[in-house]
Amino acid sequence: MGATDTAADGPPPPALDETRPPAIRGRGPIVPTEHWSMLPDGRVQCEMCPRLCKLREGARGLCFVRARENDAIVLTTYGRSSGFCVDPIEKKPLNHFLPGTPVLSFGTAGCNLACNFCQNHDISKSRDMDRVQAEAQPEAIAEAALGLGCRSVAFTYNDPVIFHEYAADIAAACREKGVRTVAVTAGYLTDRARADFFRGIDAANVDLKAFTQAFYRTVTKGELQPVLDTLLYLRHETDIWFEITTLVIPGENDAEGEIDAMCAWVVENLGPDVPMHFSAFHPDYRMLDKPRTPPETLAMARRVALRNGVRYAYVGNVHDFGRQSTYCHACGERTIGRDWYALSDWRLDDAGACSACGTPTAGVFAGPPGTWGRKRLPVTLDAPRKQ
């Protein structure tokens, strides 16, 4: 699987084994799940993600929202959210999926990784279920998206893998109303669960957090290979549109050699049309000792991607019009001007072909771009109104 660093890294990270489990205290609806098995020693093994948490009665997995109850794994946050917001689709980031349109974004609580740099740690690492304040059933979310003029709903802020059953029902409700769904995910799930999770998803942004096993084990407390397997699955076994994001952290995953190996793997295994986003890090959570990512490092990463044959490479979390815009890979025409999340130039036809030379741009395009721009609108689902 490319030039990854797997030597002398020791055994896989341990699964969670709760021998003295806390009581389940969540107030939200509890629903059954499918991806688990009973072990010979009486523990129940959750098989949604590669952590394979092995739980005694009443225990929670590391994600905190999947728990053992009555000899099965249940989801404890169905129908509950940490809040809703209308964002530009480019904020996910997705630059080639219905550009310029608004997306109804929400998350829940918990996460199945333990990234030292988590920039949503107040949600993903919350152990206070009262933080999950907003309540909404799938049909209400689909109706709200329509009422707000959103073309899609995004599962984001924390990883939707851990609230799969809720996300799947929302995706089904949205599909009935012509609303698409987006998963913003680290791609950290098992072979058994992968097809089930992505079945109703239309687009995804996958965090490829680094390209070494050592980084994944030390910084995220996870593994690299399942993420690569997710990317391979999306490319070769689905028609889901997906893009890749790497948060570039000084001294951790910013070496030119590592970025070169990652981009080479992407082109060889996924093809040249998968957009890659290189985003700037800022100190947060348990990684306060690292400086912000210099713009020069992001420029280097984009340059390395283009050199390897990646056709669409972007920088993020910085102001850089030239490197955030989209260019035709055939003639070099700037086809989409992009300043943060606001679009300017638009030189594509309704199907996404370059107006200068007619070369198709990879992505999902449906007529003229939207005009949502960089607005961010927190909403409730009581009485959604089109903006």
LOKOL-417977 format. One record per residue (C-alpha): y, x negated, z negated; residue number from 1; residue in one letter. Coordinates in Angstrom, 1 decimal, decimal comma. Each point is the difference from the previous one (the first is absolute). Layout:
# residues N
- v|u|w|koldren|kekol
- Y|X|Z|NUM|a
...
***
This chain:
# residues 387
- v|u|w|koldren|kekol
- 0,0|0,0|0,0|1|m
- 2,5|-2,6|1,0|2|g
- 1,3|-3,0|-2,0|3|a
- 0,0|1,5|-3,5|4|t
- -0,3|-2,1|-3,1|5|d
- -3,3|1,0|-1,7|6|t
- -1,3|-3,3|-1,3|7|a
- -0,4|-0,7|-3,6|8|a
- 1,6|3,2|-1,2|9|d
- -2,7|1,0|-2,3|10|g
- -1,8|3,4|-0,4|11|p
- 1,6|3,3|1,1|12|p
- 2,5|1,5|-2,5|13|p
- -1,7|2,0|-2,7|14|p
- -0,2|3,8|0,1|15|a
- 1,4|1,9|-2,9|16|l
- -2,7|0,6|-2,7|17|d
- 1,3|2,3|-2,7|18|e
- -2,4|-0,1|-3,0|19|t
- 2,5|1,6|-2,3|20|r
- 1,8|2,5|2,3|21|p
- 3,1|1,8|-1,0|22|p
- 0,1|3,8|0,2|23|a
- 1,3|1,6|3,1|24|i
- 3,5|1,4|-0,9|25|r
- 1,4|1,0|3,4|26|g
- 1,5|3,5|0,2|27|r
- -0,4|0,3|3,8|28|g
- -2,8|1,8|1,8|29|p
- -3,3|-1,9|0,0|30|i
- -2,1|0,2|3,2|31|v
- -3,4|-1,4|1,0|32|p
- -0,4|-3,0|2,3|33|t
- -2,9|-1,1|2,3|34|e
- 0,0|-3,8|0,1|35|h
- -1,9|-1,1|-3,1|36|w
- -3,6|-0,5|-1,2|37|s
- -1,9|0,0|-3,2|38|m
- -1,3|-3,5|-1,2|39|l
- -3,3|-0,5|-1,7|40|p
- 1,7|-1,0|-3,3|41|d
- 1,8|3,4|-0,1|42|g
- 3,4|-1,1|1,2|43|r
- 1,6|1,7|3,0|44|v
- 1,3|-2,3|2,7|45|q
- 3,1|1,0|1,9|46|c
- -0,4|-1,0|3,7|47|e
- 3,4|0,9|1,4|48|m
- 1,2|-3,6|-0,1|49|c
- -1,7|-3,4|-0,2|50|p
- 0,8|-0,3|-3,7|51|r
- -3,0|2,2|-0,6|52|l
- 1,0|1,0|-3,5|53|c
- -3,0|0,8|-2,2|54|k
- 0,9|2,6|-2,6|55|l
- -1,3|1,6|-3,1|56|r
- 0,7|3,6|-0,8|57|e
- 3,8|0,6|-0,3|58|g
- 1,1|-3,4|1,4|59|a
- 2,5|-0,5|2,7|60|r
- -0,2|-2,6|2,8|61|g
- 2,6|-2,7|0,4|62|l
- 2,0|2,3|2,3|63|c
- 0,3|2,3|-3,1|64|f
- -0,2|3,3|2,0|65|v
- -3,7|0,0|0,8|66|r
- -2,1|0,5|-3,0|67|a
- -3,5|1,0|-1,2|68|r
- -0,5|3,5|-1,3|69|e
- -3,3|1,8|-0,4|70|n
- -2,0|-2,8|1,7|71|d
- 2,2|0,0|3,1|72|a
- 3,2|-1,6|1,3|73|i
- 2,9|2,3|0,1|74|v
- 3,7|-0,3|1,2|75|l
- 2,4|0,9|-2,8|76|t
- 3,3|0,3|1,9|77|t
- -0,7|2,6|2,7|78|y
- 3,1|1,9|0,8|79|g
- 2,3|-2,2|-1,9|80|r
- 2,6|-2,5|1,3|81|s
- 2,5|-2,5|-1,2|82|s
- 2,6|1,7|2,2|83|g
- 0,9|0,8|3,6|84|f
- 2,6|-1,6|2,3|85|c
- 0,9|0,3|3,7|86|v
- 0,1|-3,5|1,5|87|d
- 0,4|-1,5|3,4|88|p
- -3,4|-0,7|1,5|89|i
- 1,1|-3,6|0,5|90|e
- 0,1|-0,5|-3,7|91|k
- -3,8|0,2|-0,3|92|k
- 0,3|-2,2|2,1|93|p
- -1,1|1,6|3,3|94|l
- 2,2|-1,1|3,0|95|n
- -2,3|1,4|2,7|96|h
- -0,9|3,4|-1,4|97|f
- 2,5|2,9|0,8|98|l
- 3,0|-2,3|-0,3|99|p
- 3,1|1,3|-1,7|100|g
- -1,7|3,0|-1,6|101|t
- 0,0|1,0|-3,7|102|p
- -3,2|-0,1|-2,0|103|v
- -0,7|1,8|-3,3|104|l
- -1,2|-2,7|-2,4|105|s
- -1,8|0,2|-3,3|106|f
- -2,4|-1,8|-2,3|107|g
- -1,9|0,6|-3,2|108|t
- -0,8|-2,4|-2,8|109|a
- -2,3|-3,0|-0,2|110|g
- -1,3|-2,6|2,4|111|c
- -3,4|-1,8|0,6|112|n
- 1,6|-3,4|0,4|113|l
- 1,9|-2,0|-2,6|114|a
- 2,7|-1,9|2,0|115|c
- 2,2|-2,2|-2,1|116|n
- 2,9|0,8|2,3|117|f
- -0,3|3,8|0,1|118|c
- 3,3|1,4|1,0|119|q
- -1,0|3,6|-1,0|120|n
- -1,6|-1,0|-3,3|121|h
- 1,7|2,7|-2,0|122|d
- -2,1|2,5|2,0|123|i
- -3,1|-2,0|1,0|124|s
- -0,5|-1,5|-3,4|125|k
- 1,0|3,0|-2,0|126|s
- -2,4|1,2|-2,7|127|r
- 2,3|2,8|-1,1|128|d
- -1,3|3,1|1,8|129|m
- 3,3|1,8|-0,8|130|d
- 1,6|-2,2|2,6|131|r
- -1,8|2,1|2,6|132|v
- 2,5|2,9|-0,2|133|q
- 0,0|1,7|3,3|134|a
- -2,8|2,4|0,8|135|e
- -0,9|1,3|3,4|136|a
- -3,1|1,2|1,8|137|q
- -0,8|-1,2|3,5|138|p
- 1,3|3,1|1,7|139|e
- 3,3|-0,2|-1,7|140|a
- 0,5|-3,6|1,1|141|i
- -0,8|0,9|3,6|142|a
- 2,5|2,9|-0,2|143|e
- 2,6|-2,2|-1,5|144|a
- -0,3|-2,6|2,7|145|a
- 0,6|2,7|2,6|146|l
- 3,0|1,4|-1,9|147|g
- 1,5|-3,4|-0,3|148|l
- -0,4|-0,8|3,7|149|g
- -2,5|-2,8|-0,7|150|c
- -2,4|-0,9|2,8|151|r
- -2,4|-1,7|-2,5|152|s
- -1,0|-0,3|-3,7|153|v
- -0,5|-3,5|-1,5|154|a
- -2,4|-0,9|-2,8|155|f
- 1,9|-2,9|-1,5|156|t
- 1,6|-1,6|-3,1|157|y
- -3,5|-0,5|-1,3|158|n
- -3,3|-0,4|2,0|159|d
- -1,4|3,4|1,2|160|p
- -3,5|-1,5|-0,1|161|v
- -0,1|0,9|-3,7|162|i
- 1,1|3,7|0,5|163|f
- -2,1|0,4|3,1|164|h
- -1,1|3,6|-0,6|165|e
- 3,6|1,2|-0,5|166|y
- 1,1|-2,0|3,1|167|a
- -2,9|1,4|2,1|168|a
- 0,9|3,6|-0,8|169|d
- 3,7|-0,6|0,7|170|i
- -0,9|-1,6|3,4|171|a
- -2,1|3,1|0,9|172|a
- 2,8|2,4|-1,0|173|a
- 2,5|-2,1|2,0|174|c
- -2,2|-0,1|3,0|175|r
- -0,1|3,8|0,1|176|e
- 3,8|0,1|0,2|177|k
- 0,4|-2,8|2,5|178|g
- 1,3|-2,5|-2,5|179|v
- -1,5|-3,5|0,1|180|r
- -1,0|-2,2|-2,9|181|t
- 0,6|-3,6|-0,8|182|v
- -1,9|-2,3|-2,4|183|a
- 1,9|-3,0|-1,5|184|v
- -3,0|-1,9|-1,4|185|t
- -1,3|-3,4|-1,0|186|a
- -3,2|0,9|1,9|187|g
- -2,1|-0,8|-3,1|188|y
- -2,9|2,4|0,2|189|l
- -3,8|-0,1|0,6|190|t
- -2,0|0,3|3,2|191|d
- -1,4|3,2|-1,4|192|r
- 3,4|1,6|-0,6|193|a
- 2,0|-1,4|2,9|194|r
- -0,8|2,6|2,7|195|a
- 0,4|2,9|-2,5|196|d
- 3,4|-1,2|-1,1|197|f
- 1,5|-0,5|3,5|198|f
- -1,5|3,1|1,5|199|r
- 3,1|2,1|-0,1|200|g
- 2,6|-2,8|0,3|201|i
- 2,2|-0,4|3,1|202|d
- 1,8|-3,3|-0,8|203|a
- -0,3|-2,8|-2,5|204|a
- 1,9|-3,0|-1,2|205|n
- -2,5|-2,5|-1,6|206|v
- 1,2|-2,7|-2,4|207|d
- -1,7|-3,3|1,0|208|l
- 1,3|-1,7|-3,1|209|k
- -1,1|-3,5|1,0|210|a
- -2,6|-1,8|2,0|211|f
- -1,9|-1,8|-2,7|212|t
- -2,7|1,2|-2,4|213|q
- 1,6|-2,1|-2,7|214|a
- 3,3|2,0|0,2|215|f
- -1,8|3,3|-0,1|216|y
- -2,1|-1,0|-3,0|217|r
- 2,8|-1,7|-2,0|218|t
- 3,0|2,2|0,9|219|v
- -1,4|3,4|0,8|220|t
- -3,3|-0,2|-2,0|221|k
- -1,8|1,2|3,1|222|g
- -1,7|-1,4|3,1|223|e
- 1,1|-0,7|3,6|224|l
- -3,0|1,0|2,0|225|q
- 0,0|3,7|-0,6|226|p
- 3,6|0,1|1,2|227|v
- -1,0|-1,8|3,2|228|l
- -2,9|2,4|0,4|229|d
- 2,5|2,9|-0,3|230|t
- 2,1|-1,4|2,8|231|l
- -3,0|-0,5|2,2|232|l
- -1,1|3,5|-0,7|233|y
- 3,4|1,5|0,9|234|l
- 0,2|-2,0|3,2|235|r
- -3,5|0,4|1,4|236|h
- -1,3|3,3|-1,5|237|e
- 3,1|2,3|-0,1|238|t
- 3,0|1,0|2,1|239|d
- 2,3|-0,2|-3,1|240|i
- 3,3|-1,8|0,7|241|w
- 0,5|-2,8|-2,5|242|f
- 2,3|-2,8|-0,8|243|e
- -0,3|-3,0|-2,4|244|i
- 2,3|-1,2|-2,7|245|t
- 0,0|-3,3|-1,9|246|t
- 2,4|-0,5|-2,9|247|l
- 0,9|-3,7|0,4|248|v
- 0,1|-1,7|-3,5|249|i
- 1,4|-3,5|-0,3|250|p
- -2,7|-2,5|-1,1|251|g
- -2,8|2,6|0,2|252|e
- -0,6|1,2|3,5|253|n
- 2,8|-1,5|2,1|254|d
- -1,6|-3,1|1,4|255|a
- 0,4|-0,2|3,7|256|e
- -3,7|-0,9|0,4|257|g
- -1,1|3,1|-1,9|258|e
- 2,3|2,2|2,0|259|i
- -1,2|-1,6|3,2|260|d
- -3,7|0,7|-0,9|261|a
- 0,8|3,6|-0,9|262|m
- 1,8|0,7|3,2|263|c
- -2,7|-1,7|2,1|264|a
- -2,6|2,2|-1,8|265|w
- 2,0|3,1|0,7|266|v
- 0,3|-0,7|3,7|267|v
- -3,6|-1,0|0,4|268|e
- -1,5|2,9|-2,0|269|n
- 2,5|2,8|0,3|270|l
- 1,9|-0,8|3,2|271|g
- 3,6|-0,9|0,8|272|p
- 1,4|3,5|-0,4|273|d
- -0,3|0,4|-3,8|274|v
- 3,6|-0,4|-1,4|275|p
- 0,4|-2,5|-2,8|276|m
- 2,7|0,3|-2,7|277|h
- 1,0|-3,0|-2,1|278|f
- 2,0|1,2|-3,0|279|s
- 2,2|-1,8|-2,5|280|a
- -1,2|-0,3|-3,6|281|f
- 2,2|0,6|-2,9|282|h
- -1,0|-0,9|-3,6|283|p
- -1,6|2,9|-1,8|284|d
- -2,6|1,0|-2,6|285|y
- -2,1|-3,1|-1,0|286|r
- 1,4|-2,3|2,7|287|m
- 3,6|-0,6|-1,2|288|l
- -0,2|-3,7|0,4|289|d
- -0,1|0,0|3,8|290|k
- 3,2|-0,1|2,1|291|p
- 0,9|2,5|2,7|292|r
- -1,5|-0,7|3,4|293|t
- 2,5|-2,0|2,1|294|p
- 0,8|1,6|3,3|295|p
- -1,0|-3,2|1,7|296|e
- -3,6|0,5|-1,3|297|t
- -0,1|3,5|1,5|298|l
- 1,3|-1,3|3,3|299|a
- -2,7|-2,7|0,0|300|m
- -2,7|2,6|-0,6|301|a
- 1,2|2,2|2,8|302|r
- 0,2|-3,0|2,3|303|r
- -3,6|-1,0|-0,9|304|v
- -1,1|3,6|0,7|305|a
- 1,6|0,0|3,5|306|l
- -1,4|-3,4|0,7|307|r
- -3,5|1,3|-0,7|308|n
- 0,5|2,9|2,4|309|g
- 1,0|2,8|-2,4|310|v
- 2,2|2,2|2,2|311|r
- 1,9|1,8|-2,7|312|y
- 1,0|-2,1|-3,1|313|a
- 2,7|1,0|-2,4|314|y
- 1,8|-1,2|-3,2|315|v
- 0,7|2,4|-2,8|316|g
- 2,1|0,4|-3,2|317|n
- 2,8|-2,1|1,5|318|v
- 2,9|0,7|2,4|319|h
- -1,1|-1,4|3,4|320|d
- 0,7|2,2|3,0|321|f
- -1,5|-2,4|2,5|322|g
- -3,4|-0,4|-1,8|323|r
- -0,2|3,7|-1,1|324|q
- 0,4|1,3|3,6|325|s
- -2,8|0,7|2,5|326|t
- -0,2|-1,9|3,3|327|y
- -2,1|0,7|3,1|328|c
- -2,7|-2,6|0,0|329|h
- 0,1|-0,1|3,8|330|a
- 3,7|-0,4|0,9|331|c
- 1,6|-0,7|-3,3|332|g
- 2,3|3,1|0,1|333|e
- 1,1|1,1|-3,5|334|r
- -1,6|3,5|0,1|335|t
- 0,9|1,1|-3,6|336|i
- 2,9|-1,4|-1,9|337|g
- -0,7|0,2|-3,7|338|r
- 2,4|-0,8|-2,9|339|d
- -2,0|0,5|-3,1|340|w
- -1,2|3,6|0,6|341|y
- 2,8|1,1|2,4|342|a
- -0,8|0,0|3,7|343|l
- 2,6|-0,9|2,6|344|s
- -1,2|-1,1|3,5|345|d
- -2,7|2,2|1,4|346|w
- -1,4|-1,1|3,4|347|r
- -3,3|1,8|0,1|348|l
- -1,1|3,1|1,9|349|d
- -1,6|2,9|-1,9|350|d
- -3,4|-1,6|0,2|351|a
- 1,2|-3,4|-1,3|352|g
- 0,2|-2,0|3,2|353|a
- 2,8|-2,6|0,5|354|c
- 2,8|1,5|2,0|355|s
- 0,7|-3,4|1,7|356|a
- -3,5|-0,8|1,2|357|c
- -2,2|2,9|-0,8|358|g
- -2,4|-1,9|-2,3|359|t
- -1,5|2,2|-2,7|360|p
- 0,9|-0,7|-3,6|361|t
- -2,9|0,3|-2,4|362|a
- 0,4|2,8|-2,5|363|g
- 0,4|3,8|-0,4|364|v
- 3,0|1,4|1,7|365|f
- 0,9|3,6|0,6|366|a
- 3,2|0,4|1,9|367|g
- 3,4|-1,3|-1,1|368|p
- 0,3|-1,8|-3,4|369|p
- 1,0|1,8|-3,1|370|g
- 3,4|-0,4|-1,6|371|t
- -0,9|-0,1|-3,7|372|w
- 1,4|-3,5|-0,4|373|g
- -0,1|-1,8|-3,3|374|r
- 0,5|3,1|-2,2|375|k
- -2,2|0,4|-3,1|376|r
- -0,2|3,5|-1,4|377|l
- -1,8|0,8|-3,3|378|p
- -1,3|3,5|0,1|379|v
- -1,9|2,6|-2,0|380|t
- -2,4|2,4|1,6|381|l
- 1,4|3,1|-1,4|382|d
- 2,3|1,0|2,9|383|a
- -0,1|-2,6|2,7|384|p
- 2,8|0,2|2,6|385|r
- 0,3|-1,7|3,3|386|k
- 2,7|-2,7|-0,1|387|q
***
